């Protein structure tokens, strides 16, 4: 609309300018020129009128189009608005119907609740009535009992309670005292005597656990002779003995490495004699290895016989004696297994004598309890089970076989003898100084113990003490109660048993304390 108005104004301005120009031309030109100018002005005026009419018509048409478009837009918006209002009315009507339906349901439930409340009230009245009747009956019975006994109900109740409490206290005190006296007397006498005698009478030696043997050389030139041309001598030694010979930069020394201690001992003896003899070649190697093997076998037999003689047991099969002698070359955590077996035999004998059971049988079981370790590098499975099988094979009695097989809980101990072997084995292994470990293994075990202790919630600190035989676990008193501390100690001990290997036993000590600090000013 504004564009159309502007066009009209412009046309009118152009028309006015044309009239003004015509008037100027009229005054300045001559009459002939004025006539021509009039004609031209009239023509211009006519053209301007036509153009203004055309512009006015176009403006009018455009204005009508704009009006029609605006009307169509308004009608469209009106229709959408009516449609939206209609939808809202429908939704409101639906919600109203839902509310009416829910109100009807609530009214129905309210009526049902009122009915149930009335029923419950009636039942409560009946219950109160029956309760009153029962109370009256009880009162009548109490009155009759008081009349018959000549005492009131409270007096009879108190007399009965006093009598029962007196008898219960007397019986309980007598039983508790008797049990405590017997248990204390027996436990103190037996435990002190057994432990004192075991510690006093015997203390076993111990040796360092080794998997290698070192043979000294007179000079480093001997290393080349031991190796031989193209390594034939060292290969002959390894083939004949079944061990590994390590020749490195260690000055004037050769390392013999092997898992089997008997073969390692044979190789050590043969190599020392080869070095002393000076004649090192494959034939001489085989000859000296064979002689060394015979000497070691004889030493094994003598060691086994000496062990049986020292302990005082007889009638043992020669193969078992040989197995005992082989334990001379076996160590466990730095403790010589043959010395450990003799020590266990003596401990078993001392405890058996105190308990009044067969001493010789106990010594025999203690001496043979670890013979499975002599063949542990050849057979799979637990050395206790393997030892029991060997004892059964060579004619040992069922009690001895069971004691050997059960000394590490591979079988459930069913006899006193089996329990004695277990106790003696623990005493010998856990005795301070009986076993030792390398520094790296020792430090790692302490670190693992402290890590296991701190892995539980509520633990504020964990410290391994007494060479790793005890850990002290500090807990937060606000997180762990007294009852939970006992459970925590059992959980830590169970985790240590599952994840670690160690000699003897480890004590888990959980400490919970509450401190109150104040300052006097």
TIMAR-367982 format. One line per field, with one value per residue (C-alpha): residue number from 1; x, y, z. Coordinates in Angstrom, 1 decimal. Layout:
<atoms>
seq: (NUM/...)
u: (X/...)
v: (Y/...)
w: (Z/...)
</atoms>
This chain:
<atoms>
seq: (1/2/3/4/5/6/7/8/9/10/11/12/13/14/15/16/17/18/19/20/21/22/23/24/25/26/27/28/29/30/31/32/33/34/35/36/37/38/39/40/41/42/43/44/45/46/47/48/49/50/51/52/53/54/55/56/57/58/59/60/61/62/63/64/65/66/67/68/69/70/71/72/73/74/75/76/77/78/79/80/81/82/83/84/85/86/87/88/89/90/91/92/93/94/95/96/97/98/99/100/101/102/103/104/105/106/107/108/109/110/111/112/113/114/115/116/117/118/119/120/121/122/123/124/125/126/127/128/129/130/131/132/133/134/135/136/137/138/139/140/141/142/143/144/145/146/147/148/149/150/151/152/153/154/155/156/157/158/159/160/161/162/163/164/165/166/167/168/169/170/171/172/173/174/175/176/177/178/179/180/181/182/183/184/185/186/187/188/189/190/191/192/193/194/195/196/197/198/199/200/201/202/203/204/205/206/207/208/209/210/211/212/213/214/215/216/217/218/219/220/221/222/223/224/225/226/227/228/229/230/231/232/233/234/235/236/237/238/239/240/241/242/243/244/245/246/247/248/249/250/251/252/253/254/255/256/257/258/259/260/261/262/263/264/265/266/267/268/269/270/271/272/273/274/275/276/277/278/279/280/281/282/283/284/285/286/287/288/289/290/291/292/293/294/295/296/297/298/299/300/301/302/303/304/305/306/307/308/309/310/311/312/313/314/315/316/317/318/319/320/321/322/323/324/325/326/327/328/329/330/331/332/333/334/335/336/337/338/339/340/341/342/343/344/345/346/347/348/349/350/351/352/353/354/355/356/357/358/359/360/361/362/363/364/365/366/367/368/369/370/371/372/373/374/375/376/377/378/379/380/381/382/383/384/385/386/387/388/389/390/391/392/393/394/395/396/397/398/399/400/401/402/403/404/405/406/407/408/409/410/411/412/413/414/415/416/417/418/419/420/421/422/423/424/425/426/427/428/429/430/431/432/433/434/435/436/437/438/439/440/441/442/443/444/445/446/447/448/449/450/451/452/453/454/455/456/457/458/459/460/461/462/463/464/465/466/467/468/469/470/471/472/473/474/475/476/477/478/479/480/481/482/483/484/485/486/487/488/489/490/491/492/493/494/495/496/497/498/499/500/501/502/503/504/505/506/507/508/509/510/511/512/513/514/515/516/517/518/519/520/521)
u: (0.0/2.8/4.5/1.3/0.9/4.5/4.0/0.9/2.8/5.6/3.2/1.6/4.9/6.0/2.7/3.3/6.8/5.5/2.9/5.5/7.9/5.1/4.4/8.0/8.3/5.2/6.7/10.1/9.2/7.5/3.9/4.6/6.9/4.2/1.7/4.0/4.8/1.2/0.7/3.7/2.6/-0.9/0.7/2.9/-0.1/-2.1/0.7/1.1/-2.5/-2.5/0.6/-0.9/-4.1/-2.2/-0.1/-3.3/-4.9/-1.9/-1.7/-5.4/-5.0/-1.9/-3.8/-6.7/-4.2/-2.6/-6.0/-7.1/-3.8/-4.1/-7.7/-6.6/-3.9/-6.2/-8.8/-6.1/-4.9/-8.5/-9.1/-5.9/-6.8/-10.4/-8.9/-6.5/-9.3/-11.4/-8.6/-8.1/-11.9/-11.8/-8.9/-10.5/-13.7/-11.8/-10.0/-13.3/-14.7/-11.6/-12.0/-15.6/-14.7/-12.0/-14.4/-16.9/-14.2/-13.1/-16.7/-17.0/-13.7/-14.8/-18.0/-16.1/-13.7/-16.5/-18.1/-14.7/-14.2/-17.6/-16.8/-13.5/-15.1/-17.6/-14.8/-12.8/-15.9/-16.2/-12.5/-12.6/-15.6/-13.8/-10.7/-12.7/-14.2/-10.7/-9.4/-12.3/-11.7/-8.0/-8.9/-11.3/-8.6/-6.0/-8.4/-9.1/-5.4/-4.6/-7.4/-6.1/-2.4/-2.8/-0.4/-0.9/0.0/3.0/4.3/4.0/5.7/8.6/9.1/9.2/11.6/13.9/14.0/14.8/17.4/19.2/19.3/20.4/23.2/24.4/24.5/26.0/28.7/29.6/29.8/31.8/34.2/34.7/35.2/37.6/39.6/40.0/40.7/43.3/45.0/45.2/46.1/48.7/50.4/50.5/51.3/54.0/55.6/55.5/56.8/59.5/60.8/60.7/62.6/65.1/66.1/66.6/67.6/68.2/70.9/70.0/71.8/71.3/68.9/70.9/70.1/73.6/77.0/80.3/83.5/86.7/89.4/93.1/93.2/91.0/92.9/91.1/87.8/89.0/90.0/86.6/84.8/87.1/87.4/84.2/82.5/82.7/83.9/81.2/78.5/79.8/79.7/76.1/75.0/76.5/75.2/72.0/72.8/73.9/77.4/77.7/81.1/81.0/83.2/83.3/87.1/88.4/85.0/82.5/78.8/76.9/73.1/70.5/67.2/68.0/70.4/71.7/72.8/74.3/76.4/77.5/78.5/80.4/82.4/83.2/84.2/86.5/88.3/88.6/90.2/92.6/93.4/93.9/92.9/89.6/88.1/84.7/85.8/87.5/84.4/82.0/84.3/84.6/80.9/80.1/82.4/81.0/77.5/78.4/80.0/76.9/74.6/76.7/76.6/72.9/72.5/74.8/72.9/69.6/70.9/72.4/69.1/67.2/69.9/69.8/66.1/66.0/63.6/64.3/62.8/62.5/62.6/66.0/64.3/62.8/66.2/67.5/64.8/65.7/69.3/68.4/66.7/70.3/70.7/67.2/66.5/63.2/63.4/67.1/66.3/67.9/65.0/66.8/67.7/64.2/62.8/65.0/63.9/60.3/60.8/62.3/59.5/56.8/58.5/58.5/54.9/53.8/55.6/53.7/50.4/51.0/50.9/53.4/56.7/58.4/55.5/55.4/59.1/58.7/55.9/57.9/61.0/59.2/56.7/58.7/60.0/57.8/60.2/62.9/60.9/59.0/61.0/59.9/56.2/53.4/51.2/51.7/54.8/52.6/50.4/53.4/55.1/52.1/51.9/55.6/55.2/52.3/54.2/57.1/55.0/54.5/51.4/48.1/48.6/52.0/50.7/47.8/50.1/52.4/49.5/47.6/50.4/49.6/45.8/45.7/43.7/41.7/43.7/41.7/44.3/46.2/49.4/48.6/47.9/51.2/53.1/51.3/52.3/55.9/56.3/55.0/57.2/60.3/59.6/58.4/61.2/63.2/66.4/65.3/64.6/65.9/65.1/67.0/66.8/64.7/62.2/62.1/61.4/58.9/57.0/56.9/55.7/53.0/51.8/51.4/49.6/47.1/46.4/45.8/43.6/40.6/38.3/38.6/42.3/44.5/47.9/49.5/52.9/54.8/56.8/58.8/60.4/57.0/55.5/53.0/51.2/49.5/46.6/45.4/41.7/39.5/37.3/34.5/34.3/35.2/33.4/34.8/32.7/33.8/37.5/37.3/35.8/38.4/41.2/39.8/39.3/42.9/44.3/42.2/43.5/47.1/46.6/45.2/47.7/51.0/53.5/55.4/56.9/55.2/52.3/51.6/49.7/47.1/46.6/43.8/44.1/41.1/41.3/39.6/41.6/40.3/42.8/42.2/44.6/44.6/45.1)
v: (0.0/2.4/1.7/2.5/5.8/6.7/6.1/8.3/11.1/10.8/11.0/14.1/15.7/15.0/16.5/19.7/20.0/19.7/22.4/24.6/24.1/24.9/28.1/29.1/28.2/30.2/33.4/33.1/31.8/33.6/33.2/30.6/28.8/29.2/27.5/24.7/24.6/24.5/21.6/19.8/20.6/19.3/16.2/15.8/16.4/13.9/11.3/12.1/11.6/8.3/7.1/8.2/6.4/3.3/3.5/4.1/1.1/-1.1/0.2/-0.5/-4.0/-4.7/-3.3/-5.6/-8.6/-7.7/-7.4/-10.8/-12.4/-10.9/-12.2/-15.7/-15.7/-14.6/-17.2/-19.9/-18.8/-18.7/-22.3/-23.6/-21.7/-23.2/-26.7/-26.3/-25.1/-28.0/-30.5/-28.9/-29.1/-32.8/-33.5/-31.6/-33.5/-36.8/-35.8/-34.9/-38.3/-40.0/-37.9/-38.8/-42.5/-42.3/-40.5/-43.3/-45.9/-44.0/-43.8/-47.6/-48.3/-45.9/-47.9/-51.2/-49.8/-48.6/-52.1/-53.8/-51.3/-52.2/-55.9/-55.3/-53.3/-56.1/-58.7/-56.4/-56.2/-60.0/-60.4/-58.0/-59.8/-63.2/-61.6/-60.4/-63.8/-65.5/-62.9/-63.6/-67.4/-66.9/-64.7/-67.3/-70.0/-67.9/-67.2/-70.9/-71.8/-69.1/-70.4/-74.0/-73.2/-70.5/-68.1/-65.3/-65.7/-63.4/-65.3/-68.6/-67.2/-65.7/-69.0/-71.0/-68.6/-68.5/-72.3/-72.8/-70.0/-71.5/-75.0/-73.7/-71.6/-74.3/-76.9/-74.5/-73.4/-76.9/-78.1/-75.0/-75.4/-79.1/-78.6/-75.7/-77.5/-80.6/-78.8/-76.5/-79.3/-81.6/-78.9/-77.2/-80.4/-82.0/-78.9/-77.6/-81.0/-81.9/-78.6/-78.3/-81.8/-81.4/-78.1/-79.3/-82.7/-81.9/-79.1/-80.0/-78.6/-76.8/-76.3/-73.8/-74.8/-75.2/-76.1/-75.6/-76.9/-75.0/-76.8/-74.8/-75.0/-74.7/-72.2/-70.7/-72.8/-75.9/-74.5/-75.0/-78.6/-79.3/-77.9/-80.0/-79.8/-78.5/-79.1/-82.9/-83.2/-80.9/-82.7/-86.1/-84.9/-83.6/-86.8/-89.1/-87.2/-85.7/-82.2/-78.9/-77.6/-73.8/-72.4/-68.6/-65.7/-66.7/-66.9/-70.4/-72.0/-74.2/-74.3/-77.5/-77.0/-79.7/-80.2/-83.8/-83.4/-87.0/-86.5/-83.1/-84.8/-87.5/-84.8/-82.9/-85.9/-87.0/-83.5/-83.0/-86.3/-85.4/-82.1/-83.8/-86.6/-84.3/-86.8/-85.4/-87.2/-88.9/-92.4/-91.3/-89.2/-92.2/-94.3/-91.7/-90.9/-94.6/-94.9/-91.7/-93.1/-96.2/-94.2/-92.0/-95.0/-96.5/-93.1/-93.0/-96.5/-95.7/-92.5/-94.3/-97.0/-94.5/-92.6/-95.8/-96.6/-93.2/-93.2/-96.8/-98.4/-101.7/-104.0/-101.3/-102.4/-101.7/-99.6/-97.4/-97.1/-96.0/-93.4/-92.1/-91.8/-89.8/-87.2/-86.4/-84.4/-82.8/-79.5/-77.6/-73.9/-74.4/-77.3/-80.7/-83.1/-86.1/-84.1/-82.8/-86.4/-87.6/-84.6/-85.3/-88.9/-87.9/-85.4/-88.0/-90.4/-87.9/-86.9/-90.5/-91.4/-88.6/-89.7/-93.4/-94.8/-96.9/-95.0/-97.1/-96.8/-93.0/-92.8/-94.9/-92.8/-89.6/-90.9/-92.0/-89.1/-87.3/-90.2/-89.0/-86.0/-88.4/-89.1/-85.8/-84.9/-88.2/-88.5/-86.1/-85.2/-84.5/-85.9/-87.0/-89.2/-90.5/-91.3/-93.2/-95.2/-96.1/-97.2/-99.4/-100.9/-101.9/-103.5/-100.8/-101.1/-99.3/-96.9/-95.8/-95.4/-93.3/-91.1/-90.4/-89.7/-87.4/-85.3/-82.4/-82.9/-84.7/-87.2/-86.5/-87.6/-90.3/-91.6/-90.1/-91.2/-89.1/-86.0/-86.5/-86.6/-83.4/-81.7/-82.9/-81.8/-78.3/-78.1/-79.0/-76.7/-73.7/-73.9/-70.6/-71.1/-74.4/-72.9/-69.9/-68.2/-66.0/-62.3/-61.6/-64.3/-63.1/-59.5/-60.5/-62.6/-59.7/-57.3/-59.8/-60.2/-56.5/-56.1/-58.9/-57.2/-53.7/-55.1/-55.3/-52.4/-50.5/-51.3/-48.3/-50.1/-53.5/-54.5/-57.8/-58.6/-61.5/-62.4/-62.7/-65.1/-62.5/-59.5/-56.8/-55.2/-51.7/-51.0/-47.9/-48.2/-46.2/-48.7/-52.1/-53.3/-55.7/-58.6/-57.7/-57.6/-61.4/-62.0/-59.8/-61.8/-65.1/-63.6/-62.4/-65.7/-67.5/-65.3/-65.8/-69.6/-69.4/-67.1/-67.7/-70.5/-70.3/-72.5/-73.0/-70.7/-67.0/-65.2/-62.6/-60.0/-57.4/-54.4/-52.0/-49.2/-45.9/-43.0/-39.9/-37.0/-33.8/-31.1/-29.3/-25.6)
w: (0.0/0.8/-2.5/-4.4/-2.6/-3.3/-7.0/-7.1/-5.3/-7.7/-10.6/-9.2/-8.6/-12.1/-13.4/-11.3/-12.6/-16.2/-15.6/-14.1/-17.0/-19.4/-17.7/-17.8/-21.5/-22.1/-20.8/-22.4/-25.9/-28.5/-29.3/-31.9/-29.6/-26.9/-29.1/-29.8/-26.1/-25.2/-27.6/-26.1/-22.6/-23.3/-24.8/-21.7/-19.5/-21.4/-21.2/-17.5/-16.9/-18.7/-16.8/-13.5/-14.3/-15.2/-12.0/-10.0/-11.5/-10.8/-7.3/-6.8/-8.1/-5.9/-2.9/-3.5/-3.8/-0.5/1.2/-0.2/0.9/4.3/4.5/3.4/6.1/8.7/7.8/7.9/11.3/12.5/11.3/13.0/16.2/16.1/15.5/18.5/20.7/19.6/20.5/23.9/24.5/23.6/25.9/28.7/28.2/28.3/31.5/33.0/32.2/33.7/36.8/37.1/36.7/39.4/41.7/41.3/42.0/45.1/46.3/45.8/47.7/50.5/50.9/51.0/53.6/55.7/55.5/56.5/59.3/60.7/60.4/62.2/64.9/65.5/65.6/68.0/70.3/70.3/71.0/73.9/75.2/75.0/76.6/79.5/79.9/79.9/82.4/84.7/84.4/85.2/88.2/89.5/89.1/90.8/93.7/94.1/94.0/96.6/98.8/98.5/99.0/101.6/99.6/97.2/93.5/93.9/96.9/95.1/92.0/94.0/96.0/92.8/91.1/94.2/94.3/90.6/90.6/93.6/92.1/88.7/90.1/92.3/89.5/87.0/89.4/90.3/86.7/85.6/88.4/87.8/84.0/84.5/87.1/85.0/81.8/83.4/85.3/82.3/79.8/81.9/83.0/79.5/77.5/79.8/80.2/76.5/75.3/78.0/77.3/73.5/73.7/76.4/74.9/71.3/68.9/65.3/63.1/59.9/56.6/53.9/51.1/47.8/44.3/43.1/44.1/43.5/42.7/43.1/40.3/40.7/37.8/35.1/32.5/33.9/32.5/29.0/29.7/31.3/28.3/25.9/22.2/20.7/24.1/24.1/27.8/29.3/27.2/28.4/32.1/31.7/29.9/32.5/35.5/34.3/35.7/34.2/34.3/34.3/33.4/33.4/34.4/38.0/38.8/39.6/40.1/38.2/39.2/39.2/38.9/39.2/40.9/42.0/45.0/44.7/41.1/42.0/44.7/42.2/39.7/42.4/43.5/39.9/38.8/41.8/41.1/37.4/38.3/40.8/38.3/35.3/32.7/31.4/28.5/27.9/28.8/32.1/32.8/32.6/34.7/37.5/37.4/37.9/40.8/42.4/42.0/43.8/46.7/47.0/47.0/49.8/51.7/51.2/52.7/55.6/56.3/56.3/58.6/60.9/61.1/62.1/64.6/66.2/66.5/67.6/65.1/63.4/60.7/58.1/54.4/52.7/50.0/52.7/54.3/51.0/50.7/54.2/53.2/50.1/52.4/53.5/50.2/50.4/52.2/52.9/53.6/54.6/56.9/56.1/55.7/57.2/60.3/60.4/60.2/63.0/65.1/64.4/65.4/68.8/69.4/68.5/70.9/73.8/73.3/73.0/76.2/78.0/76.5/77.3/73.7/71.8/71.7/69.1/66.7/67.2/66.5/63.4/62.0/62.7/61.1/57.9/57.6/54.8/52.7/49.9/49.5/48.3/45.1/44.9/41.7/40.1/41.2/40.9/43.8/47.5/49.2/52.1/49.9/47.9/51.2/52.4/49.2/49.5/53.1/52.2/49.3/51.5/54.2/56.9/59.1/58.4/61.3/60.1/56.5/57.7/59.9/57.0/54.5/57.0/58.4/55.9/56.0/52.6/54.6/57.7/60.8/62.5/65.1/67.9/66.2/63.1/65.2/67.1/63.7/62.7/66.0/65.9/62.2/63.1/66.2/64.2/61.3/63.3/65.8/65.7/63.7/62.2/58.8/56.9/53.7/51.2/51.9/48.8/49.7/53.3/52.3/49.7/52.2/54.7/52.0/50.8/54.4/54.9/51.5/52.4/55.8/54.2/51.5/53.8/54.5/57.8/58.2/59.0/59.2/59.0/60.3/60.0/63.1/64.6/61.3/59.6/62.1/63.3/61.7/63.7/62.0/63.2/62.5/62.7/65.8/64.2/61.3/62.9/66.0/68.6/67.0/63.5/64.5/65.3/61.9/60.2/61.9/60.5/57.0/56.9/58.2/55.6/52.8/53.9/53.8/50.3/48.7/50.5/51.2/54.5/57.1/60.5/61.3/61.2/64.0/63.0/65.7/65.0/67.3/67.8/70.3/71.2/72.5/74.3/74.5/76.4/77.6/81.0/80.5)
</atoms>
